[in-house]
Amino acid sequence: MSFVNAQTSTLEPRGDAVARSWWVRLDGNATDRLSGRVTDERRSPSTPRRTTADIRTEAEIELMAEAGRVAALALRAASAACVAGSTTGAIDGAAAGVIAAARCEPAFLGLQVADNAQPFPAATCVSVNEQVVHGIPGERRLQDGDVVKIDCGVRHRGWCADAAVTVAVGQVSAANAAMIARASAMLDEAVSMVAPGRRWSQIAERLQCMALEGGYGLLTELIGHGIGRQLHEWPEAPNSLSTSLLQRRDFTLLPGMTLAIEPMLAMVDGASVQRDADGHPLGVATRVAADGWTVEALSGLASAHFEHTIAVTSSGARVLTRLAEGPR
């Protein structure tokens, strides 16, 4: 489940609830409040903002790996339920059953990002076609050709893992199939680039290039994140470059860091890529649906989303949300 970066966001305003939600850029100690850390409300605005992750012990990473194993199993069950005629609620139920059987907690269920906001009501986010992320499962029935994004968070003994897949229902169009393949390849590429000493901006630049070279739109306001005891922790891990990242929010990968890496793509209507004053590409226009959670592409075109939770090791990335018997 991604952070939303309002500094580059095109989400339509929804009143006070949005202003206090996690769909605002998390500045100062606002992120600490969301992550449950005790903060000093009197901290000076000039105090450097935290831009790195906690370093986990081997024992902590093993607990996250168990959460990741359950998340992967839940996604496998949910993916199998993605057939024409099935409801998005049934997909969520398949994942929730796996999580319950493993005696773990669904990390998304009850997630509340503001006092007056609706808690997330399900174990997974199920987003169909133009719905990019954070879709609330319900009575919507899948049709042949749909593109379904399933995002699942699991908590095991206080430690979290977060993963997502995109599933094609029946026979999807060749264009949508190619988009799904490119998004999957972007995740694999990002994981392969993880190494101690590498700056996150190097990975973000590569993901940006892969998206634009394929002719796809970026979701610049939707970004990956640190993860551990809380589902969303520092640092932010965007999938494209920005002045903010390069000047203030970049970080160096170190052994023991744990991150949720989640590239996303959207189909575009052929229009040229718009760029900001510094030459960085802008993302496709999106909005938040009336349910207060679902992020939709204004174009109405399909999107794709993949995610792994990884731990940085001395030799690269250890993927914590991948089953031993399969690539995902």
N, C-alpha and C positions, 0 to 999 in steps of 0.2 A: 504494500500500500504506500503510495508515493506522497512526499511532501508536495505542496503547490507553491511555486515561487511567484508571488504577486508583483514583484518588481518588473517582471516581463509578462505578466498575465494579461489575457484579454477576457477573462471571465466577467460576465455581466454582474453588476452590483445587485445584491439582494437585501440591502438594508443593514441594520446593525448586526444581525447574526453573522454576516460574512466578515464584517470588520473585526470580529473577535474570534473567528474560526481559524483553523490551520491553513485556510486558503488566503492567508496574508503572509507577507514575507516576515519571517520570525527574527526580529531584531532584538538586540540587548538581551535581557534576561527572560523575555517571553518564552524562548525555547526551553529555558531551564524550568519554567513553571509547567510547560507541557510535558517535559520529560520526568517531572517529579523531583527534580533536584531542589534543595533548599538554596534560596538565592538571597542576596543582599539588595533589597529594594532601593537602597541609597547609593548604589554603585554609580559612579560618575559616568556620563555618556561618553567620556573620552577613554574609559577603560577598554583595553583591547578585547574584541569579541572572540569567543572561543571558536576555533576553526579546525579542531582535530578530534579524534575519537579516543575513548578509553582503550587501554591495552588490556586484553583479556588473558587470563591464565589458561594453561592447557585444560585444566578441569572445567573451567567455565565454557571453553569452546566445545568440549565434549557434551555438555548439557545443551548447548545451542545446536550441536549436530544431531542430537536426538530429536529436538524440536523440528529441525530441518528434515529429518527422515520421515517424521509423521506428516509434515506439510507436503512432502513429495508424494507420499502414499495417498493423502487426501486429494491432491490434484489429479493423480492417476484415476481415482474413482470418479471424481467430478468430470474428468475428460471423457470417460467411458459413458457417462450419462448424457453427453452432448449429442443427441440424436433428434432428428426432426420429430416434432410433436411433444418433446419433453419440455417442461417448464424450467425457468431459471431457478425457481424454488426447489425443484427436484434435484438440480445440479448441486445446489447448496446443501441439501439434505444428504447427498452422497458423501460430500466432504465432511460434514459435521459428524456423520456416523463413524467415520474412520478416526477422527480426532477423539471422540468420546470413547471409542473402544481402546484407544491407546492411553486413556486416562490423562489426557492433556487438555489444555484450555484453548478455545478459539480466540486468538488475540484480538480479532476485529470486533467480536460480539460485545456490545455495550460501550464501544469506544466513543467517548464524548469529548469534543474539542472546545466546547464553550458551555457555560452554565445553562444557557437558554437554547442550545442546539439539540436536535434529535440524536440520541445515541444510535450508533450503527446497529441495525437489528438482526444481523446475520453472521454466520461464521465465515463467509466468503463474499467477495465482490464479484458479481457476474455482470459483465458489460457486453452488450450485443451491438455489432456493426458500428454505428456512429457514436455509440457510448464508448468513451475512451477508457475510463477507470471509475472505480467507486460505485458501480451499479448495484442497486439493492435487489436481491433476488425476490421473485414473486411469481405472478401468474402468467407472465409473458411466455408464449410458446415458441420454440425454435422452429425455423423453417429451413428447408434445404438451401444451402448457399450462404447461410449466416456465418459471420465471423465472431467467435465468442472468446472474450478475455476472462479468465478465472484467476483471481488473486486470493491467496490464502495465507493467513498468519497463525502461528501456533506458539503457545507458551508452555514450556516444560520445566517444572521446578523453578519457576521464576525467570527463565531465560527464553528469548524469543527467536523465531526464524520467520522469514517472509519470502514467498515465492509466487510466481505467476507464469501462466502459459496462455497461448492463444490456440484455439481449436477451430478447425474448419468443419462445419456441419454438412455432411454429404458432399456434393460437388460444388465447390466455390468457383468463382471466375478465375481465369488464369492470372489476372492482375492482382486479385486479392491473395491468391496462393503465393505469388512472387513477393508480395509485401510481407506476408507471414514469414516466408523463408529469410527475407532480408533482416527482419527484426530478430529472429532467432540467431542468425549469423552475427549480428551486432552484439548480442549477449555473449556468445562464445568468444568473440574477439576481445571484448572488454575483460573477460575472465582471463584470457591468455596473456593480456598485457599487465596484469597485476604483478608487481614486484617491489620489494623493499627499495626505497629511494626514488621511486617514480612519482611524479607529480600527477594529481588527478586530472589536471588540465590537459595532459597529454592523452589520456584515455578519452576525455570529453571531446577533444578535437577529432580523434579518430572516429568516434561514434557519429559526430556531426558530418564528417566527410562521407561515411558509408550511407547515411540517410540521403544526403543531397545528391551524391553520385547516382543513387538509385531513382532519383526523381520524386522522393517522398517528402512530406511535410514533417517538421519537427514539432514536438510538444514541449516547448522550452519552459513552460511554467510547471511542468510535472517532472520531479527529480527524485533520484535515489537518495539514500540516507544511511547514517550510522544506525546500528541496531545492537541490542544487548538485553539488559534488564527491561528496557523500554522498547516498544516497537519502533519509535522514531527518536533517534539520538543524533548528535553531531558526529561527523560533519555532513553537510549537504553534498550530494554526488550528482551534479547535473549531467545531461547527455549532450551538451553543446557548450560552446564558448560564449562568454559574455565579459564585458568590462568588469562587472562586479566579481566574477570568478577570478579573473586574471589579477586584479588589483587587491582584492581583500579576502576572498573565500577559498582560494586554492589551498591544498594541503599535500603533504608528502606521505606516501604509504609506508607504514612501519609494521614489522611483525607483531601479531597480536591484535591488530585492528580487525573489526568485524563490520562489514558493509552489506547493504542491500543494493545491488546493482540492477537497474530496471530500464533498459532502453524502450522507447515507444516510437511508433511511426504512424502517420496518417496519410491516406490517399489525398491527392490534391487535384484540382480541376484544370491543371495546366498553366496556371498563372505563375509568373516568375517569382522567385523567392524575394521577399521584402527584407531589408536590412536596416539596422539602427544606425545612428549617427557615427558609430565607431566601426561599422562594417560587419557587425555580427548578425547572423540570420535571425529573423523573428519567427515565432512559432505560428501554427495555424490557429485561427480564431476558435475559441471554445466558450461554453457557457455552463453554468450549474443548473440542473433541472430543478423542478419545483420540489422534489423530495429532499433538497438540501445537500445531497451527496453526489449524485451522478454527474460526471463531467462529460459533456457531449461536444462533438465537432459541429460547428455551425454549418459547415458544408453539407452535412448529412452523409458524408462518405465514411467508409470503414477505416478502422485503425487496428494496430497490433501492439501487443505488450508482452514482454518476457521478463522474468526476474529470478535471480538467485541470491541467496545469502552466502557470503564468502568470508573466510578468515584469511588474512594475510599471513603467510609463513615466510621463512627465510628463503624458500625456493620458488615462491609464487603464490597462487591462490588455492586454498582448499575449499571446494564447493560443499557447503553444508546442507544443501537442499537438492541433492542429486542422488538418486537411487543407484546402487552399485550395478544393477543389472540393465541399466538403460541410460541413454544420453541425457535425459531430462530428469 
